[in-house]
Amino acid sequence: MKKILLIGTGGTIASDVTSDGLVPELTTEQLLAHIPAISEICEVDCVQLLNLDSTNMTPEHWLMMARCLRQHYARYDGFVITHGTDTMAYTAAALSYLVQSSPKPIILTGAQKPIGFDSTDSKVNLIDAFRCASEDLPGVSIVFNNKVILGTRARKTRSKSFQAFSSINYPHLGVLRDGVLLRYIRQDCGAAPVFYDALNTKVALLKLTPGVDRAQADFLLERNDALIIESFGVGGLPEHGGFYDCVREWMDAGKLIVLTTQVPSEGSDLGVYHVGYRLKRDLGVLEAYDMTTEAVVAKLMWILGQTQDRAWAERLFYTPIAKDILWPVD
Ligand code: ASP
């Protein structure tokens, strides 16, 4: 029987009702007590790493999870991390960069309703996660509502219903039907994982709104090493408000600037319109193409944790990791 490590970090799945709203309080052992059938699937050991609402999760917690995986990696066949849904997609992306090429499954799951509620998705998600962690499913993924989503491609797209996550610009890795994993895609992996232990958190995100000028970008760039701009459509910047000068000046000062889109699916293509073309051709900004914003945030933190060299950082940005970017980059 496979040996799986359950790493608890909190979230709705582990929450109890209090007079001040739902609070993660249940331990990993208490979660397991709700699913006795698990003993027929795998052997489970537990680590209670955190017990947080994932709104309170920080990059320091991502590093804690990566260290925990590294510490226990050799002794287990797979890993299940229970986590709040609100920032699970960011954590899944971050772990995809911090633990690369893992031949063993690293599965994140959680729930929209606490495990103690009559109508809960916790039990099915947890059992599915253990099933997947016991399979040959390399790398980091999210198992939720019977779907398996690659860690670099997940986004929370529904705040209440059980189908909380979507796979963005990439197919599901598989589905679970009646407790059987039907795998559509097998992730590439190495013979052994590569662990990283550094992140630079000075990465900011600006969502454009019509009429905005450069002041907000200046504010963020003064305080950070990289800025992601979620622009409109396939991508571009307003030709008023000083944005082009802003981008040129801050890039000359050594900052990384990435253009992406606030449209949920299909990604950016800066070359299409005049408002984007010049940014790419004359200024050489980076562009996210089909990457999720969650993955861009985590990838920039990982890259800037390794290097401050601009050319090397740009090369790393366009290097596909865990299938995070597929766009043919020239
Ligand atoms: N606020 C909760 C969290 O992210 C929501 C959930 O887990 O579904 O921790």
Boltz pocket constraint, residues with backbone or C-beta under 6 A from the ligand:
constraints:
  - pocket:
      binder: B
      contacts: [[A, 10], [A, 11], [A, 12], [A, 13], [A, 52], [A, 53], [A, 54], [A, 55], [A, 83], [A, 84], [A, 85], [A, 86], [A, 87], [A, 110], [A, 111], [A, 112], [A, 113]]
      max_distance: 6.0
